[in-house]
Amino acid sequence: MIFNKNNFSILSPSIMGICNVTRDSFSDAGKNYKTSNALKSIKQMIKDGAQIIDIGAESTRPGSDPISYPVSYTHLTLPTKA
């Protein structure tokens, strides 16, 4: 299967890294909120064998405030443009 110019096999498991770029991430306490930190984490995940990177742009923490589409889009695109 080809996705975004990358070849993925569905015959074996893939490794996925998760990078939350929210200020209040419950998993990393906002460590990757700054784009430079997110890129560093993503590069390390790829070095460690991740084939897919899930970038979390909106907090799902109970009580968190929803964000607008433009803000979510900005959170998602900053690490992918660098």
Backbone as CSV, one residue per row, in Angstrom:
resi,resn,N_x,N_y,N_z,CA_x,CA_y,CA_z,C_x,C_y,C_z
1,MET,0.849,-1.155,0.000,0.000,0.000,0.000,0.905,1.231,0.000
2,ILE,0.599,2.200,-0.851,1.363,3.438,-0.899,0.521,4.545,-0.290
3,PHE,1.115,5.256,0.671,0.447,6.363,1.335,1.428,7.515,1.448
4,ASN,1.058,8.647,0.865,1.897,9.848,0.920,3.319,9.554,0.440
5,LYS,3.407,8.862,-0.673,4.677,8.499,-1.330,5.506,7.483,-0.544
6,ASN,4.942,6.895,0.510,5.654,5.891,1.294,4.987,4.537,1.103
7,ASN,5.797,3.505,1.051,5.310,2.155,0.850,5.116,1.479,2.209
8,PHE,3.891,1.064,2.506,3.588,0.388,3.756,3.076,-1.015,3.455
9,SER,3.574,-1.956,4.217,3.092,-3.317,4.093,2.007,-3.552,5.135
10,ILE,0.903,-4.148,4.688,-0.144,-4.498,5.650,-0.041,-5.970,6.047
11,LEU,1.054,-6.598,5.624,1.265,-8.009,5.945,1.975,-8.207,7.281
12,SER,2.551,-7.137,7.816,3.224,-7.241,9.101,2.943,-5.972,9.904
13,PRO,3.115,-6.052,11.209,2.849,-4.874,12.045,3.798,-3.713,11.724
14,SER,3.318,-2.511,11.929,4.134,-1.313,11.784,4.294,-0.667,13.155
15,ILE,5.377,0.065,13.318,5.620,0.781,14.564,5.153,2.220,14.379
16,MET,4.346,2.708,15.330,3.845,4.073,15.253,4.316,4.848,16.475
17,GLY,4.850,6.030,16.221,5.228,6.937,17.295,4.139,7.981,17.460
18,ILE,3.942,8.454,18.678,2.931,9.470,18.952,3.622,10.702,19.529
19,CYS,3.380,11.830,18.889,3.953,13.093,19.340,2.813,14.064,19.609
20,ASN,2.547,14.321,20.873,1.500,15.270,21.248,2.091,16.668,21.302
21,VAL,1.527,17.580,20.503,2.047,18.944,20.442,1.117,19.917,21.170
22,THR,0.449,19.412,22.189,-0.443,20.260,22.977,0.277,20.732,24.232
23,ARG,-0.124,21.886,24.684,0.500,22.491,25.864,0.237,21.671,27.124
24,ASP,-0.928,21.006,27.171,-1.319,20.292,28.390,-1.385,18.781,28.198
25,SER,-0.531,18.248,27.363,-0.542,16.812,27.087,-0.369,16.016,28.379
26,PHE,-1.254,15.038,28.580,-1.162,14.215,29.789,-0.001,13.229,29.709
27,SER,0.460,12.911,28.499,1.509,11.898,28.365,2.918,12.469,28.485
28,ASP,3.103,13.746,28.145,4.456,14.302,28.242,4.493,15.697,28.866
29,ALA,3.367,16.134,29.436,3.275,17.423,30.141,3.680,18.610,29.269
30,GLY,3.414,18.524,27.963,3.702,19.644,27.066,5.131,19.696,26.553
31,LYS,5.883,18.635,26.741,7.289,18.606,26.329,7.469,18.953,24.850
32,ASN,6.526,18.529,24.013,6.662,18.729,22.571,5.840,19.896,22.034
33,TYR,5.413,20.804,22.919,4.617,21.944,22.471,5.430,22.848,21.545
34,LYS,6.690,23.062,21.859,7.554,23.857,20.984,7.922,23.015,19.759
35,THR,7.837,23.635,18.586,8.111,22.918,17.337,9.487,22.269,17.347
36,SER,10.491,22.946,17.862,11.848,22.386,17.875,11.900,21.106,18.703
37,ASN,11.179,21.072,19.825,11.141,19.861,20.654,10.373,18.745,19.955
38,ALA,9.269,19.104,19.289,8.485,18.104,18.560,9.337,17.474,17.461
39,LEU,10.066,18.286,16.710,10.910,17.754,15.648,11.992,16.834,16.192
40,LYS,12.573,17.218,17.305,13.597,16.377,17.934,13.001,15.020,18.330
41,SER,11.819,15.046,18.929,11.161,13.798,19.327,10.793,12.937,18.120
42,ILE,10.265,13.576,17.069,9.879,12.846,15.859,11.097,12.212,15.206
43,LYS,12.188,12.953,15.113,13.422,12.395,14.521,13.916,11.197,15.326
44,GLN,13.805,11.276,16.658,14.224,10.151,17.495,13.311,8.944,17.282
45,MET,12.006,9.184,17.148,11.073,8.083,16.895,11.407,7.380,15.586
46,ILE,11.711,8.167,14.557,12.070,7.581,13.260,13.369,6.793,13.389
47,LYS,14.343,7.359,14.091,15.617,6.662,14.322,15.387,5.345,15.071
48,ASP,14.400,5.346,15.972,14.087,4.153,16.758,13.217,3.147,16.007
49,GLY,12.843,3.474,14.758,12.120,2.511,13.935,10.663,2.817,13.645
50,ALA,10.160,3.962,14.092,8.758,4.295,13.803,8.569,4.502,12.306
51,GLN,7.532,3.893,11.771,7.199,4.023,10.354,6.041,4.997,10.151
52,ILE,5.289,5.230,11.202,4.147,6.135,11.172,4.277,7.058,12.380
53,ILE,4.025,8.349,12.173,4.033,9.303,13.284,2.635,9.915,13.393
54,ASP,2.033,9.760,14.557,0.733,10.361,14.856,1.018,11.650,15.622
55,ILE,0.620,12.796,15.048,0.820,14.065,15.717,-0.505,14.485,16.354
56,GLY,-0.524,14.530,17.671,-1.724,14.919,18.404,-1.763,16.425,18.571
57,ALA,-2.781,17.070,17.998,-2.835,18.529,18.002,-3.891,19.106,18.940
58,GLU,-4.784,18.270,19.441,-5.816,18.770,20.344,-5.893,17.877,21.570
59,SER,-5.893,18.498,22.717,-5.949,17.756,23.966,-7.289,17.055,24.128
60,THR,-7.239,15.825,24.607,-8.466,15.095,24.944,-8.543,14.869,26.452
61,ARG,-7.696,15.578,27.177,-7.688,15.492,28.627,-9.050,15.935,29.154
62,PRO,-9.618,15.232,30.121,-10.902,15.656,30.675,-10.843,17.105,31.146
63,GLY,-11.827,17.897,30.728,-11.887,19.297,31.103,-11.099,20.230,30.195
64,SER,-10.424,19.673,29.194,-9.642,20.540,28.295,-10.574,21.340,27.394
65,ASP,-10.106,22.491,26.988,-10.891,23.357,26.108,-10.694,22.935,24.654
66,PRO,-11.777,22.864,23.886,-11.631,22.543,22.460,-10.913,23.695,21.748
67,ILE,-10.253,23.362,20.635,-9.572,24.391,19.849,-10.208,24.470,18.467
68,SER,-10.009,25.579,17.819,-10.591,25.791,16.496,-9.810,25.017,15.435
69,TYR,-10.440,24.839,14.285,-9.778,24.178,13.168,-8.479,24.885,12.785
70,PRO,-8.459,26.227,12.628,-7.200,26.882,12.245,-6.073,26.647,13.251
71,VAL,-6.386,26.642,14.541,-5.358,26.388,15.553,-4.869,24.948,15.454
72,SER,-5.795,24.007,15.316,-5.429,22.601,15.159,-4.552,22.405,13.924
73,TYR,-4.929,23.028,12.826,-4.162,22.930,11.582,-2.745,23.458,11.773
74,THR,-2.621,24.570,12.465,-1.294,25.137,12.723,-0.454,24.175,13.566
75,HIS,-1.045,23.597,14.592,-0.312,22.641,15.440,0.165,21.446,14.619
76,LEU,-0.648,21.001,13.682,-0.289,19.842,12.873,0.761,20.161,11.818
77,THR,0.677,21.333,11.218,1.544,21.623,10.071,2.918,22.147,10.453
78,LEU,3.059,22.794,11.602,4.390,23.307,11.964,5.460,22.215,11.993
79,PRO,5.240,21.092,12.678,6.280,20.050,12.672,6.474,19.403,11.293
80,THR,5.457,19.377,10.472,5.598,18.701,9.178,6.234,19.588,8.123
81,LYS,6.252,20.901,8.326,6.863,21.818,7.365,8.345,22.031,7.620
82,ALA,8.802,21.759,8.821,10.197,22.029,9.171,11.125,20.974,8.613
